[in-house]
Every structure is written in C-alpha cells, then in structure tokens.
Amino acid sequence: MGVVYRARDRHMDRIVALKMLSAELGGEEELHQRFSREVEAAGRLSHPHIVTVLDMGQVDGQLYMAMELLEGEDLRALIERHAPIPLADKVRVLAQIAQGLGYAHSRNIVHRDIKPANILVTSSGMVKILDFGLARVADRATITKRGVILGTPDYMSPEQAQGKTLDQRSDIFSAGSVFYEFLTTHKPFKGKTLHAVLYQIISEPAPALLTLNPELPARLTAIVHRMLNKDPARRYDTMGAVEAELLQLHSALRRSLSRSAMPAAGDGEDPRGRVREYVHRGRELLEAGRPQKAVAEMQEALALDPAADEAAEILWRAQKSMEASAPKVGPPDTGLESRVATLLAQATPGVSDSDVRRAIAELVLIAPDDPRVLDLVRERAPAKR
C-alpha cells in the first residue's frame, strides 16, 4: 500500500523510515483511507513494542508517515532461515508481541493483519509491531467494503475469514498462528488454494504442536492451542492474560538454564547486585570478541532476574555474533562425492587386495569422516587375537 524510504529528518538531524502513499495510489479513495487509518492508529500508540511514529502529514497530494528506523529481521525472515534461537528467547519474543498487542487493544485498536512479516525483531532483540494499515479504531467508522475480506489469509481468525465483526480476540487467534509457525516453522493452516486455507481455518483444528516439535513444553503448547480455539469465547479474553502466562514460562526457562544454584531466601545478598556484575562481565566479554562466554554470563543473570532487559539484549547480541561467526556449510562438492563413490566401488569384494588398499588409503585422506569409509575400514580391520 505504501513505499518505505530511508530518509533524513533535516530539522532533527536524524535518520528515519519514511512511508509514503504515492500520488497514483492516493487517487484510490479506499487506499487513501487505509493509509490515513494507519497513520491515525499508529499515532495513537506509544509503546516499546510498537513502531514509533515521529511525524505525519501530506505534501503535494502525497500522504507520508515518518517512523523510527529499525535495524533487524522480521519473523518471516527468522522462520525461513531457521534461525537458531533458544527456546527461552523465543518465548521472550512471544511475550513482547503479546505486550505490544495488549497495549494496542487497551487503546481500542485491533490490528487485523498480524503476521510474521509485520513483526520485526531488532538487532538488540526488541520486538516491534508494524503496519496498522488494516487496523480498526473503535470510535471510527469501518472502511471495510461489504463482502470483502481484509487481512492475510494464512493468519486470519475464523470470524475474520467469514467477514464478521472483529474484536481483540481476532488478533489473539492471528497471534496464535504466528506463535505456532515461529515455534515449528510450519503454518497451522495450509491449503493449495485460498478456499482450502479458509476452510481449514474455519473448520479444522491445527495439528498438535508437539507432533511437529516434541521438545516444546506442554505448558507452551497449551497456551498456543487455546489462542487458536475456533470459538472466540474459549480463547484468552486479553493479550495481557497471554503475556502473563508467557512471562511465567519464560522465568522458569531462564532459571532452568542456570549453571549454579539460586541463592537461598533470606541469605542477605541482593540479587540485583549480582545481576549487575554478570551484565558488566558479559558486556566486556562481548566487546572482547568472546560471545560464548558472554552467553554463559547472561544466562546466569537472567536466571536471577528473567526480566533483566539489559542482560537479554546482550544475550541476543552475543548469540547473533556466534551465529555470524559460525562456519557456513556450503553446497556439497559433487566432484568429491563422485570420487568417493568411485573409490568405494573399487573396494568391493572381488577386487584385488592391492587395489582395495589403494582405494581405502585415498578414501581415508579425502573423506575421513564419511560413515561409509569408517564402515569399510572397520570391515577390513584384522580381527584381534
């Protein structure tokens, strides 16, 4: 609907993200209304987990909205590249999404287009909810045309798919679909056609999360499946309730990662002081290029205080640093594989011992860790007497 540019605000001397509705699209009344609605909705919201709108207006017939410029990846990118994010960090991301949406709902705004591409995780691990272009503002008339379904089909709620009136529980269902995919890399409702997807959403339950990821805590899967209930009355009433359960689970996961025992109650030691020590050491380790050590320190800090945002930020940055420095696995060497196959064929029964020995000697040099080579060496090893 709009085009986003990287721009400089000359008055404030800062770099911003500038979203504009072009003059060509501005002639379309519905698109003009949607852009205006996004500006209004986002302008009403001021929250750490919702993109910040800095300015808005119209110049030469073009609507614009200046927003904070964010560096990071959206959930779609993280899901598609199977980013190695520990479960405790994933749950923290989910809790931040719940908190941001809960705040929007408390301001009588329903997003209506929650999907992975509209949720960005910054380089410091902070969630930002984007794109309120389809948002419904409670005290404004709807801009939805009769008979037209708005939103992204894969993440719609059943009532949204049927064109019914929506409240915050529709966002709860859509968030549940996003949570499901973030935890498993699989969408909860699939189909080859739009009608097939909508039928699944309206009529079929999502496959059990544990069948796709058996290592997930049962408590977490129960939260997501409740969010995905077809009946809005049987979902959570608010995203605040979802957030509360996720934060409890996050706290338990953080503490389970601690390598040392928790301090006994009443031992007189202020855990906040220990957290500050861990954070200080972790920051120094990260700056010194030792992200693995920094991760260990931050896990200890978060075991003491799961809500320590500074520790969570350092942990996220350290894990991203480790991921960036990990050796990249390239495509298989087809020439090497062809040579290994040829040598394995030369080492089969019926071939002269001298040829077999030469083949094995080369195999050990070029593919020492290949299971087929290891098995061959074991088979040829003389029996011990």
SULBEL-V598879 format. One record per residue. RES is the residue in one small letter. OMEGA is omega in whole degrees, -180 to 180 (999 if undefined). BURIAL is + if it has 24 or more other ideal C-beta (glycine too) atoms within 12 Angstrom, else -. Layout:
# SULBEL-V598879
((RES,OMEGA,BURIAL) (RES,OMEGA,BURIAL))
This chain:
# SULBEL-V598879
((m,178,+) (g,177,+) (v,-177,-) (v,179,-) (y,168,-) (r,-173,-) (a,177,-) (r,173,-) (d,-174,-) (r,-179,-) (h,-178,-) (m,-180,-) (d,179,-) (r,177,-) (i,-178,-) (v,169,+) (a,-176,+) (l,179,+) (k,-176,+) (m,170,+) (l,-173,+) (s,180,-) (a,-180,-) (e,180,-) (l,-179,-) (g,178,+) (g,177,-) (e,-173,-) (e,-177,-) (e,179,-) (l,177,-) (h,180,+) (q,-179,+) (r,179,+) (f,178,+) (s,179,+) (r,177,+) (e,179,+) (v,-179,+) (e,-177,+) (a,-178,+) (a,180,+) (g,178,+) (r,-169,+) (l,175,+) (s,-174,-) (h,-178,+) (p,-176,-) (h,174,+) (i,-178,+) (v,-177,+) (t,175,+) (v,-176,+) (l,-177,+) (d,178,+) (m,179,+) (g,-177,-) (q,179,-) (v,178,-) (d,178,-) (g,-179,-) (q,174,+) (l,177,+) (y,176,+) (m,178,+) (a,-177,+) (m,174,+) (e,178,+) (l,-174,+) (l,175,+) (e,-180,-) (g,-180,+) (e,174,+) (d,-177,+) (l,179,+) (r,-180,+) (a,-179,-) (l,180,+) (i,-174,+) (e,179,-) (r,178,-) (h,-179,-) (a,-177,+) (p,-178,-) (i,178,+) (p,-175,+) (l,-179,+) (a,179,+) (d,176,+) (k,-180,+) (v,176,+) (r,176,+) (v,-180,+) (l,179,+) (a,179,+) (q,175,+) (i,180,+) (a,-179,+) (q,-180,+) (g,179,+) (l,179,+) (g,178,+) (y,179,+) (a,179,+) (h,179,+) (s,177,-) (r,176,+) (n,177,-) (i,175,+) (v,-173,+) (h,177,+) (r,177,+) (d,177,+) (i,179,+) (k,-177,+) (p,-178,+) (a,-180,-) (n,178,+) (i,-178,+) (l,173,+) (v,-176,+) (t,-179,+) (s,177,-) (s,177,+) (g,-179,+) (m,179,+) (v,173,+) (k,177,+) (i,-174,+) (l,163,+) (d,176,+) (f,-177,+) (g,178,+) (l,-175,+) (a,174,+) (r,177,+) (v,-168,+) (a,-175,-) (d,176,-) (r,178,-) (a,-180,-) (t,177,-) (i,-180,+) (t,177,+) (k,178,-) (r,178,-) (g,-180,-) (v,179,-) (i,180,+) (l,179,+) (g,179,+) (t,-169,+) (p,-175,+) (d,-174,+) (y,179,+) (m,170,+) (s,178,+) (p,-179,+) (e,176,+) (q,179,+) (a,180,+) (q,177,-) (g,-179,-) (k,175,-) (t,-173,-) (l,168,+) (d,-174,+) (q,-179,+) (r,174,+) (s,176,+) (d,179,+) (i,177,+) (f,-179,+) (s,177,+) (a,176,+) (g,177,+) (s,178,+) (v,179,+) (f,-179,+) (y,-177,+) (e,180,+) (f,-177,+) (l,-174,+) (t,-171,+) (t,178,-) (h,174,-) (k,-178,+) (p,-178,+) (f,-175,+) (k,176,-) (g,-179,-) (k,-180,-) (t,177,-) (l,-179,-) (h,179,-) (a,179,-) (v,-179,+) (l,177,+) (y,178,-) (q,-178,+) (i,-175,+) (i,-167,+) (s,-172,-) (e,176,-) (p,175,-) (a,176,+) (p,-179,-) (a,-180,-) (l,-175,+) (l,176,-) (t,180,-) (l,179,-) (n,-176,+) (p,-177,-) (e,179,-) (l,175,+) (p,-180,+) (a,180,-) (r,180,-) (l,180,+) (t,178,+) (a,178,-) (i,-176,+) (v,-179,+) (h,176,+) (r,176,+) (m,-176,+) (l,179,+) (n,-179,+) (k,-178,+) (d,-180,-) (p,-178,+) (a,-179,-) (r,172,-) (r,170,+) (y,178,+) (d,-176,-) (t,173,+) (m,175,+) (g,178,-) (a,176,+) (v,-180,+) (e,-178,+) (a,-180,-) (e,179,+) (l,180,+) (l,176,+) (q,179,-) (l,179,+) (h,179,+) (s,180,+) (a,180,-) (l,179,+) (r,-177,+) (r,179,+) (s,-179,-) (l,-177,+) (s,179,+) (r,179,-) (s,-179,-) (a,176,-) (m,178,-) (p,-179,-) (a,180,-) (a,177,-) (g,-179,-) (d,175,-) (g,-178,-) (e,179,-) (d,-178,-) (p,180,+) (r,177,-) (g,178,-) (r,179,+) (v,179,+) (r,178,-) (e,179,-) (y,-179,+) (v,179,+) (h,180,-) (r,-179,+) (g,179,+) (r,179,+) (e,180,-) (l,180,+) (l,179,+) (e,179,-) (a,178,-) (g,179,-) (r,-174,-) (p,-179,+) (q,177,-) (k,179,+) (a,178,+) (v,-180,+) (a,179,+) (e,-178,+) (m,175,+) (q,176,+) (e,179,+) (a,-178,+) (l,173,+) (a,177,+) (l,-179,+) (d,-178,+) (p,-179,+) (a,-179,-) (a,-174,+) (d,-179,+) (e,177,+) (a,179,+) (a,178,+) (e,180,+) (i,179,+) (l,-180,+) (w,-179,+) (r,-180,+) (a,179,+) (q,176,+) (k,178,+) (s,178,+) (m,179,+) (e,-178,-) (a,-177,-) (s,-180,-) (a,180,-) (p,180,-) (k,179,-) (v,-178,-) (g,178,-) (p,-178,-) (p,179,-) (d,-176,-) (t,178,-) (g,179,-) (l,-179,-) (e,179,-) (s,-180,-) (r,178,-) (v,180,+) (a,179,-) (t,-179,-) (l,177,+) (l,178,+) (a,180,-) (q,-178,+) (a,-179,+) (t,178,-) (p,-179,-) (g,177,-) (v,-178,-) (s,-178,-) (d,-178,-) (s,178,-) (d,179,-) (v,-179,+) (r,179,-) (r,180,-) (a,-179,+) (i,-180,+) (a,179,-) (e,179,-) (l,-179,+) (v,180,-) (l,-172,-) (i,-178,-) (a,-173,+) (p,-177,-) (d,180,-) (d,-178,+) (p,-180,-) (r,179,-) (v,179,+) (l,179,-) (d,-180,-) (l,179,+) (v,179,+) (r,-179,-) (e,-176,-) (r,-179,-) (a,180,-) (p,179,-) (a,178,-) (k,180,-) (r,999,-))
